[in-house]
Amino acid sequence: MKWIGAILILFTCTWVGIDIARNYAKRPKQIRELLHALQIMEAEMVYGQEPIHQVLNKISKQLTPPLGYIFYDISEQLIKSSESLNDVWEQIFIQKWHHTAMKEREKEIITQFGQTLGIHNLEQQQKQIQLAKVHLQRELSDASEEEKRFSNMFRALGVLFGLLLTLIFI
């Protein structure tokens, strides 16, 4: 019976370490997706000149969850309500952000970008998109460094902590 408990403790601690490491790996991928979304948005606004809710709907179809869901929800909310784009953007991102692996810094960049969305002319809007992309590129490099540093460490710590607990309880 002790051995079953020891194996369960070891398995659980290892799983927790792998899960934390997986979140470190998800963050750079999601930032890359956000950068891709901004590129699509810029192209659609400049060349397609479509309404923003259609642009956001197109973006949502090209992204994976949870970011695809966030952009879809913004698109749908814009159609259903009479709220401003800024209000809907901020509200949805704040509500759904916990589903992402990204940190508050990325959230701040995106919410600040949302405040400028739709209030400038096309040229100024392009500059705002470029600015957001520059900030996200910086966060992407930081996230990639963190992934390299901490991902393997948390996997190993999960296993080692599980072994430690197992030895203590046996």
N, CA, C and O of each residue as an XYZ file, in Angstrom:
680
protein
N       0.813     -1.191      0.000
C       0.000      0.000      0.000
C       0.861      1.262      0.000
O       0.523      2.266     -0.627
N       2.002      1.184      0.732
C       2.914      2.318      0.755
C       3.450      2.612     -0.641
O       3.606      3.768     -1.034
N       3.722      1.560     -1.368
C       4.319      1.734     -2.702
C       3.333      2.383     -3.673
O       3.723      3.161     -4.543
N       2.073      2.058     -3.515
C       1.065      2.686     -4.380
C       0.995      4.182     -4.073
O       0.947      5.002     -4.990
N       0.989      4.534     -2.803
C       0.994      5.946     -2.409
C       2.252      6.653     -2.888
O       2.188      7.795     -3.343
N       3.395      5.983     -2.788
C       4.657      6.574     -3.236
C       4.634      6.832     -4.741
O       5.083      7.881     -5.205
N       4.116      5.885     -5.488
C       4.030      6.043     -6.940
C       3.072      7.182     -7.296
O       3.343      7.969     -8.203
N       1.946      7.264     -6.573
C       0.992      8.347     -6.826
C       1.595      9.717     -6.527
O       1.391     10.667     -7.283
N       2.334      9.817     -5.431
C       2.994     11.086     -5.083
C       4.012     11.456     -6.153
O       4.052     12.599     -6.609
N       4.827     10.500     -6.551
C       5.835     10.744     -7.584
C       5.172     11.158     -8.900
O       5.614     12.105     -9.551
N       4.124     10.453     -9.284
C       3.417     10.765    -10.530
C       2.799     12.162    -10.475
O       2.907     12.922    -11.437
N       2.152     12.505     -9.361
C       1.491     13.800     -9.224
C       2.496     14.948     -9.278
O       2.274     15.936     -9.979
N       3.586     14.823     -8.550
C       4.594     15.889     -8.545
C       5.225     16.053     -9.926
O       5.473     17.173    -10.371
N       5.483     14.941    -10.596
C       6.032     15.001    -11.950
C       5.046     15.674    -12.893
O       5.436     16.492    -13.727
N       3.779     15.333    -12.763
C       2.752     15.926    -13.615
C       2.650     17.431    -13.392
O       2.506     18.191    -14.351
N       2.725     17.868    -12.138
C       2.668     19.301    -11.832
C       3.870     20.013    -12.452
O       3.713     21.088    -13.032
N       5.054     19.440    -12.341
C       6.247     20.036    -12.952
C       6.122     20.140    -14.461
O       6.505     21.152    -15.048
N       5.593     19.111    -15.091
C       5.402     19.125    -16.548
C       4.348     20.152    -16.938
O       4.484     20.815    -17.966
N       3.310     20.290    -16.137
C       2.260     21.259    -16.432
C       2.783     22.694    -16.344
O       2.462     23.523    -17.195
N       3.572     22.984    -15.341
C       4.164     24.316    -15.223
C       5.098     24.574    -16.400
O       5.094     25.669    -16.964
N       5.894     23.581    -16.774
C       6.793     23.722    -17.928
C       6.003     23.935    -19.216
O       6.436     24.684    -20.092
N       4.859     23.290    -19.336
C       4.016     23.444    -20.532
C       3.500     24.885    -20.652
O       3.406     25.424    -21.755
N       3.170     25.500    -19.518
C       2.730     26.900    -19.549
C       3.846     27.832    -20.016
O       3.590     28.810    -20.718
N       5.078     27.528    -19.625
C       6.203     28.324    -20.109
C       6.385     28.146    -21.614
O       6.843     29.066    -22.290
N       6.040     26.998    -22.138
C       6.152     26.762    -23.581
C       4.982     27.381    -24.346
O       5.141     27.770    -25.503
N       3.819     27.475    -23.719
C       2.635     28.041    -24.387
C       2.762     29.548    -24.583
O       2.297     30.086    -25.587
N       3.375     30.214    -23.650
C       3.423     31.679    -23.695
C       4.061     32.215    -24.976
O       3.445     33.060    -25.626
N       5.261     31.775    -25.382
C       5.825     32.289    -26.637
C       4.961     31.964    -27.857
O       4.870     32.767    -28.785
N       4.333     30.797    -27.857
C       3.463     30.445    -28.980
C       2.273     31.391    -29.072
O       1.897     31.816    -30.165
N       1.682     31.719    -27.932
C       0.531     32.605    -27.936
C       0.926     34.040    -28.295
O       0.149     34.751    -28.932
N       2.107     34.466    -27.899
C       2.571     35.799    -28.295
C       2.792     35.841    -29.800
O       2.459     36.833    -30.449
N       3.353     34.768    -30.362
C       3.521     34.698    -31.821
C       2.170     34.766    -32.525
O       2.036     35.416    -33.562
N       1.179     34.100    -31.965
C      -0.165     34.156    -32.539
C      -0.742     35.561    -32.474
O      -1.401     36.013    -33.411
N      -0.496     36.247    -31.372
C      -0.964     37.621    -31.231
C      -0.297     38.526    -32.261
O      -0.946     39.394    -32.845
N       0.995     38.324    -32.482
C       1.699     39.077    -33.520
C       1.108     38.788    -34.898
O       0.933     39.691    -35.716
N       0.809     37.528    -35.133
C       0.184     37.128    -36.401
C      -1.188     37.804    -36.549
O      -1.544     38.257    -37.637
N      -1.941     37.868    -35.473
C      -3.259     38.512    -35.504
C      -3.129     39.993    -35.849
O      -3.934     40.532    -36.609
N      -2.115     40.647    -35.289
C      -1.911     42.057    -35.595
C      -1.516     42.257    -37.062
O      -1.923     43.235    -37.689
N      -0.725     41.332    -37.604
C      -0.358     41.419    -39.023
C      -1.588     41.250    -39.910
O      -1.760     41.972    -40.892
N      -2.425     40.309    -39.563
C      -3.657     40.103    -40.333
C      -4.540     41.342    -40.235
O      -5.102     41.799    -41.230
N      -4.653     41.877    -39.023
C      -5.486     43.056    -38.819
C      -4.982     44.224    -39.667
O      -5.767     44.931    -40.300
N      -3.679     44.412    -39.668
C      -3.104     45.504    -40.457
C      -3.390     45.310    -41.948
O      -3.792     46.252    -42.632
N      -3.188     44.112    -42.442
C      -3.422     43.840    -43.857
C      -4.897     44.035    -44.224
O      -5.211     44.624    -45.259
N      -5.782     43.546    -43.386
C      -7.216     43.667    -43.669
C      -7.685     45.118    -43.606
O      -8.539     45.538    -44.387
N      -7.121     45.877    -42.673
C      -7.535     47.270    -42.544
C      -7.009     48.108    -43.713
O      -7.720     48.973    -44.226
N      -5.773     47.855    -44.132
C      -5.161     48.659    -45.181
C      -5.680     48.266    -46.561
O      -6.057     49.122    -47.362
N      -5.695     46.969    -46.828
C      -6.021     46.526    -48.187
C      -7.481     46.120    -48.353
O      -8.079     46.360    -49.402
N      -8.051     45.511    -47.331
C      -9.436     45.062    -47.436
C     -10.434     46.134    -47.071
O     -11.535     46.183    -47.619
N     -10.052     46.991    -46.147
C     -10.901     48.056    -45.625
C     -12.302     47.550    -45.275
O     -13.313     48.144    -45.649
N     -12.325     46.443    -44.553
C     -13.584     45.854    -44.107
C     -13.939     46.386    -42.718
O     -13.079     46.926    -42.023
N     -15.192     46.238    -42.314
C     -15.568     46.626    -40.948
C     -14.790     45.798    -39.929
O     -14.429     44.649    -40.182
N     -14.546     46.400    -38.791
C     -13.687     45.774    -37.779
C     -14.244     44.455    -37.274
O     -13.471     43.544    -36.979
N     -15.559     44.323    -37.164
C     -16.105     43.056    -36.666
C     -15.845     41.921    -37.658
O     -15.659     40.777    -37.241
N     -15.829     42.211    -38.954
C     -15.505     41.179    -39.943
C     -14.023     40.828    -39.896
O     -13.648     39.665    -40.040
N     -13.186     41.840    -39.692
C     -11.747     41.600    -39.574
C     -11.466     40.711    -38.364
O     -10.697     39.755    -38.456
N     -12.086     41.028    -37.242
C     -11.879     40.240    -36.025
C     -12.403     38.815    -36.184
O     -11.818     37.873    -35.650
N     -13.496     38.659    -36.912
C     -14.034     37.320    -37.168
C     -13.067     36.507    -38.031
O     -12.859     35.322    -37.771
N     -12.477     37.126    -39.051
C     -11.484     36.436    -39.884
C     -10.269     36.030    -39.060
O      -9.743     34.926    -39.200
N      -9.838     36.938    -38.206
C      -8.685     36.645    -37.353
C      -8.991     35.469    -36.437
O      -8.144     34.598    -36.238
N     -10.194     35.440    -35.879
C     -10.555     34.368    -34.944
C     -10.501     33.000    -35.605
O     -10.186     32.007    -34.950
N     -10.805     32.937    -36.891
C     -10.780     31.661    -37.600
C      -9.363     31.178    -37.877
O      -9.151     29.991    -38.124
N      -8.397     32.083    -37.839
C      -7.023     31.718    -38.141
C      -6.174     31.459    -36.903
O      -5.021     31.040    -37.010
N      -6.742     31.707    -35.738
C      -6.012     31.507    -34.492
C      -6.522     30.268    -33.768
O      -7.654     29.829    -33.968
N      -5.660     29.719    -32.925
C      -6.063     28.578    -32.103
C      -6.640     29.087    -30.788
O      -6.380     30.222    -30.389
N      -7.419     28.251    -30.120
C      -7.928     28.648    -28.802
C      -6.766     28.850    -27.834
O      -5.744     28.177    -27.968
N      -6.883     29.708    -26.914
C      -7.991     30.555    -26.500
C      -8.051     31.895    -27.242
O      -9.059     32.597    -27.156
N      -6.986     32.263    -27.972
C      -6.988     33.567    -28.641
C      -8.056     33.653    -29.726
O      -8.668     34.706    -29.905
N      -8.284     32.576    -30.441
C      -9.331     32.571    -31.455
C     -10.689     32.854    -30.853
O     -11.493     33.587    -31.430
N     -10.946     32.273    -29.694
C     -12.215     32.508    -29.005
C     -12.350     33.959    -28.553
O     -13.435     34.537    -28.614
N     -11.254     34.535    -28.106
C     -11.295     35.922    -27.633
C     -11.659     36.858    -28.785
O     -12.530     37.715    -28.638
N     -11.002     36.695    -29.917
C     -11.299     37.561    -31.060
C     -12.711     37.310    -31.593
O     -13.382     38.243    -32.036
N     -13.157     36.069    -31.553
C     -14.528     35.769    -31.980
C     -15.542     36.442    -31.055
O     -16.528     37.016    -31.517
N     -15.292     36.366    -29.749
C     -16.206     36.987    -28.783
C     -16.272     38.497    -28.970
O     -17.344     39.090    -28.846
N     -15.147     39.118    -29.267
C     -15.152     40.562    -29.514
C     -15.982     40.866    -30.751
O     -16.794     41.791    -30.747
N     -15.779     40.095    -31.799
C     -16.529     40.285    -33.042
C     -18.031     40.156    -32.806
O     -18.808     40.999    -33.254
N     -18.436     39.112    -32.109
C     -19.856     38.891    -31.835
C     -20.443     39.975    -30.937
O     -21.569     40.426    -31.149
N     -19.679     40.384    -29.944
C     -20.158     41.421    -29.027
C     -20.334     42.754    -29.744
O     -21.255     43.509    -29.434
N     -19.459     43.048    -30.697
C     -19.604     44.286    -31.470
C     -20.886     44.291    -32.292
O     -21.525     45.332    -32.449
N     -21.261     43.123    -32.817
C     -22.479     43.018    -33.612
C     -23.710     43.154    -32.719
O     -24.674     43.826    -33.085
N     -23.677     42.516    -31.547
C     -24.845     42.458    -30.668
C     -25.093     43.739    -29.878
O     -26.244     44.119    -29.663
N     -24.029     44.406    -29.445
C     -24.221     45.532    -28.525
C     -23.933     46.859    -29.208
O     -23.417     46.914    -30.324
N     -24.274     47.894    -28.520
C     -24.016     49.239    -29.025
C     -22.812     49.868    -28.322
O     -22.564     51.066    -28.459
N     -22.074     49.064    -27.577
C     -20.894     49.565    -26.885
C     -19.801     49.909    -27.888
O     -19.805     49.425    -29.020
N     -18.872     50.746    -27.460
C     -17.761     51.125    -28.334
C     -16.778     49.961    -28.455
O     -16.743     49.058    -27.619
N     -15.992     50.012    -29.509
C     -14.984     48.986    -29.743
C     -14.009     48.912    -28.579
O     -13.639     47.822    -28.143
N     -13.592     50.064    -28.077
C     -12.665     50.124    -26.948
C     -13.232     49.406    -25.726
O     -12.528     48.630    -25.081
N     -14.495     49.659    -25.408
C     -15.116     49.033    -24.236
C     -15.232     47.524    -24.407
O     -14.917     46.764    -23.491
N     -15.683     47.095    -25.571
C     -15.842     45.662    -25.837
C     -14.481     44.972    -25.807
O     -14.328     43.911    -25.203
N     -13.495     45.580    -26.462
C     -12.140     45.019    -26.526
C     -11.600     44.785    -25.124
O     -11.150     43.688    -24.791
N     -11.652     45.836    -24.305
C     -11.105     45.737    -22.950
C     -11.891     44.741    -22.101
O     -11.299     43.941    -21.376
N     -13.201     44.785    -22.188
C     -14.054     43.898    -21.397
C     -13.778     42.427    -21.719
O     -13.604     41.618    -20.807
N     -13.737     42.082    -22.982
C     -13.528     40.680    -23.372
C     -12.121     40.221    -23.013
O     -11.946     39.119    -22.492
N     -11.114     41.052    -23.284
C      -9.752     40.646    -22.952
C      -9.576     40.465    -21.454
O      -8.882     39.541    -21.030
N     -10.181     41.314    -20.646
C     -10.065     41.165    -19.195
C     -10.784     39.895    -18.732
O     -10.269     39.165    -17.884
N     -11.970     39.629    -19.283
C     -12.730     38.436    -18.899
C     -12.023     37.141    -19.290
O     -12.008     36.188    -18.511
N     -11.446     37.098    -20.469
C     -10.937     35.840    -21.026
C      -9.432     35.660    -20.875
O      -8.907     34.609    -21.245
N      -8.729     36.644    -20.348
C      -7.269     36.591    -20.316
C      -6.747     35.417    -19.495
O      -5.694     34.865    -19.813
N      -7.463     35.030    -18.450
C      -6.981     33.948    -17.588
C      -6.916     32.610    -18.329
O      -6.299     31.665    -17.837
N      -7.541     32.518    -19.497
C      -7.457     31.284    -20.284
C      -6.136     31.181    -21.048
O      -5.795     30.111    -21.553
N      -5.402     32.275    -21.135
C      -4.138     32.266    -21.857
C      -2.988     31.972    -20.904
O      -3.155     31.977    -19.685
N      -1.823     31.717    -21.478
C      -0.621     31.501    -20.674
C       0.206     32.778    -20.576
O       1.296     32.780    -20.005
N      -0.317     33.851    -21.130
C       0.431     35.104    -21.157
C       0.326     35.845    -19.830
O      -0.540     35.570    -18.999
N       1.235     36.786    -19.667
C       1.322     37.526    -18.405
C       0.648     38.884    -18.529
O       0.118     39.244    -19.581
N       0.681     39.613    -17.451
C       0.042     40.927    -17.391
C       0.676     41.928    -18.356
O      -0.002     42.830    -18.846
N       1.965     41.774    -18.630
C       2.628     42.719    -19.547
C       2.005     42.653    -20.937
O       1.763     43.687    -21.561
N       1.746     41.444    -21.421
C       1.116     41.301    -22.732
C      -0.325     41.827    -22.693
O      -0.797     42.442    -23.649
N      -0.998     41.580    -21.598
C      -2.374     42.066    -21.446
C      -2.399     43.589    -21.512
O      -3.272     44.173    -22.155
N      -1.455     44.221    -20.856
C      -1.381     45.682    -20.855
C      -1.129     46.217    -22.266
O      -1.742     47.204    -22.671
N      -0.243     45.579    -23.004
C       0.047     45.999    -24.382
C      -1.212     45.906    -25.236
O      -1.527     46.825    -25.992
N      -1.929     44.791    -25.111
C      -3.111     44.578    -25.944
C      -4.256     45.507    -25.539
O      -4.973     46.010    -26.404
N      -4.438     45.737    -24.255
C      -5.523     46.642    -23.858
C      -5.208     48.083    -24.252
O      -6.110     48.827    -24.637
N      -3.944     48.483    -24.161
C      -3.575     49.825    -24.625
C      -3.772     49.945    -26.134
O      -4.217     50.982    -26.625
N      -3.440     48.886    -26.866
C      -3.674     48.894    -28.309
C      -5.165     49.012    -28.595
O      -5.568     49.743    -29.501
N      -5.978     48.307    -27.837
C      -7.428     48.356    -28.029
C      -8.008     49.737    -27.802
O      -9.021     50.095    -28.404
N      -7.368     50.520    -26.933
C      -7.838     51.882    -26.677
C      -7.641     52.781    -27.894
O      -8.364     53.763    -28.063
N      -6.672     52.453    -28.737
C      -6.407     53.279    -29.920
C      -7.125     52.753    -31.157
O      -7.179     53.428    -32.185
N      -7.673     51.556    -31.057
C      -8.286     50.916    -32.221
C      -9.560     51.634    -32.638
O     -10.482     51.801    -31.840
N      -9.600     52.050    -33.882
C     -10.804     52.650    -34.437
C     -10.963     54.139    -34.216
O     -11.942     54.722    -34.684
N     -10.030     54.778    -33.516
C     -10.184     56.223    -33.286
C      -9.218     57.058    -34.128
O      -9.300     58.287    -34.125
N      -8.321     56.412    -34.835
C      -7.340     57.111    -35.665
C      -7.630     56.859    -37.136
O      -8.395     55.966    -37.500
N      -6.985     57.684    -37.981
C      -7.082     57.408    -39.409
C      -6.222     56.187    -39.733
O      -5.531     55.663    -38.860
N      -6.263     55.745    -40.958
C      -5.612     54.499    -41.359
C      -4.102     54.531    -41.132
O      -3.515     53.550    -40.675
N      -3.484     55.656    -41.451
C      -2.036     55.773    -41.292
C      -1.634     55.716    -39.816
O      -0.678     55.029    -39.457
N      -2.359     56.431    -38.970
C      -2.081     56.415    -37.534
C      -2.357     55.032    -36.941
O      -1.652     54.580    -36.040
N      -3.388     54.373    -37.457
C      -3.720     53.033    -36.973
C      -2.601     52.052    -37.304
O      -2.270     51.184    -36.496
N      -2.021     52.190    -38.492
C      -0.889     51.349    -38.867
C       0.275     51.562    -37.909
O       0.939     50.604    -37.513
N       0.523     52.801    -37.540
C       1.607     53.098    -36.600
C       1.323     52.475    -35.238
O       2.239     51.974    -34.585
N       0.066     52.499    -34.801
C      -0.301     51.892    -33.521
C      -0.107     50.374    -33.563
O       0.347     49.775    -32.588
N      -0.451     49.763    -34.688
C      -0.246     48.315    -34.847
C       1.245     48.001    -34.806
O       1.662     47.049    -34.147
N       2.046     48.796    -35.506
C       3.494     48.586    -35.503
C       4.075     48.732    -34.101
O       4.948     47.963    -33.698
N       3.588     49.714    -33.370
C       4.059     49.922    -31.996
C       3.715     48.726    -31.114
O       4.551     48.259    -30.340
N       2.500     48.238    -31.229
C       2.098     47.060    -30.450
C       2.947     45.855    -30.833
O       3.333     45.067    -29.969
N       3.237     45.708    -32.122
C       4.065     44.588    -32.573
C       5.479     44.672    -32.018
O       6.069     43.652    -31.662
N       6.025     45.879    -31.943
C       7.374     46.058    -31.374
C       7.376     45.641    -29.904
O       8.272     44.924    -29.458
N       6.375     46.092    -29.159
C       6.297     45.724    -27.736
C       6.114     44.214    -27.571
O       6.726     43.608    -26.692
N       5.283     43.615    -28.404
C       5.075     42.167    -28.307
C       6.318     41.394    -28.718
O       6.578     40.322    -28.171
N       7.091     41.907    -29.664
C       8.350     41.249    -30.045
C       9.305     41.216    -28.857
O       9.979     40.213    -28.622
N       9.358     42.312    -28.114
C      10.210     42.361    -26.922
C       9.743     41.326    -25.895
O      10.557     40.626    -25.293
N       8.432     41.240    -25.704
C       7.898     40.259    -24.762
C       8.133     38.836    -25.252
O       8.342     37.924    -24.452
N       8.099     38.650    -26.559
C       8.361     37.333    -27.134
C       9.789     36.889    -26.841
O      10.023     35.733    -26.491
N      10.731     37.794    -26.982
C      12.117     37.415    -26.680
C      12.280     37.096    -25.200
O      12.991     36.158    -24.841
N      11.626     37.874    -24.337
C      11.676     37.587    -22.898
C      11.029     36.230    -22.586
O      11.557     35.450    -21.793
N       9.885     35.963    -23.216
C       9.179     34.700    -22.978
C       9.999     33.512    -23.466
O      10.005     32.460    -22.827
N      10.686     33.670    -24.583
C      11.524     32.581    -25.094
C      12.689     32.302    -24.158
O      13.053     31.149    -23.927
N      13.271     33.373    -23.618
C      14.352     33.188    -22.647
C      13.846     32.483    -21.388
O      14.496     31.574    -20.872
N      12.689     32.909    -20.903
C      12.119     32.267    -19.711
C      11.816     30.805    -19.971
O      12.033     29.960    -19.102
N      11.316     30.500    -21.157
C      11.023     29.107    -21.487
C      12.296     28.270    -21.447
O      12.306     27.177    -20.882
N      13.359     28.777    -22.040
C      14.625     28.036    -22.043
C      15.148     27.821    -20.627
O      15.639     26.746    -20.284
N      15.030     28.875    -19.809
C      15.569     28.801    -18.457
C      14.750     27.927    -17.524
O      15.299     27.113    -16.782
N      13.432     28.097    -17.563
C      12.600     27.508    -16.522
C      11.888     26.215    -16.916
O      11.496     25.448    -16.036
N      11.713     25.955    -18.180
C      10.934     24.798    -18.602
C      11.561     23.489    -18.114
O      10.903     22.687    -17.451
N      12.811     23.285    -18.441
C      13.473     22.049    -18.006
C      13.635     22.004    -16.495
O      13.568     20.938    -15.885
N      13.849     23.178    -15.894
C      14.027     23.224    -14.451
C      12.771     22.734    -13.726
O      12.873     21.965    -12.770
N      11.590     23.169    -14.169
C      10.362     22.760    -13.493
C      10.043     21.281    -13.726
O       9.491     20.620    -12.847
N      10.387     20.768    -14.896
C      10.204     19.325    -15.108
C      11.062     18.539    -14.116
O      10.592     17.612    -13.457
N      12.326     18.935    -14.030
C      13.240     18.238    -13.123
C      12.823     18.431    -11.664
O      12.888     17.492    -10.871
N      12.397     19.642    -11.311
C      11.963     19.884     -9.937
C      10.741     19.054     -9.570
O      10.625     18.588     -8.436
N       9.837     18.866    -10.511
C       8.665     18.033    -10.247
C       9.058     16.616     -9.889
O       8.562     16.043     -8.919
N       9.954     16.059    -10.683
C      10.411     14.684    -10.426
C      11.176     14.623     -9.107
O      10.936     13.738     -8.287
N      12.094     15.561     -8.906
C      12.913     15.532     -7.691
C      12.079     15.769     -6.430
O      12.308     15.124     -5.407
N      11.121     16.684     -6.497
C      10.258     16.920     -5.340
C       9.408     15.685     -5.052
O       9.178     15.341     -3.893
N       8.948     15.026     -6.102
C       8.193     13.786     -5.923
C       9.039     12.709     -5.265
O       8.570     11.998     -4.377
N      10.284     12.592     -5.704
C      11.192     11.624     -5.074
C      11.453     11.981     -3.614
O      11.480     11.099     -2.755
N      11.642     13.255     -3.331
C      11.866     13.688     -1.958
C      10.675     13.339     -1.063
O      10.848     12.771      0.015
N       9.485     13.678     -1.510
C       8.300     13.353     -0.720
C       8.138     11.851     -0.538
O       7.765     11.375      0.534
N       8.422     11.125     -1.594
C       8.323      9.662     -1.498
C       9.292      9.121     -0.453
O       8.925      8.267      0.354
N      10.530      9.615     -0.467
C      11.503      9.161      0.514
C      11.133      9.569      1.938
O      11.383      8.825      2.887
N      10.548     10.730      2.081
C      10.142     11.194      3.418
C       9.018     10.316      3.966
O       9.031      9.944      5.139
N       8.056      9.991      3.120
C       6.906      9.216      3.589
C       7.186      7.723      3.735
O       6.458      7.025      4.442
N       8.203      7.240      3.093
C       8.533      5.821      3.241
C       9.409      5.694      4.432
O       9.829      4.589      4.775
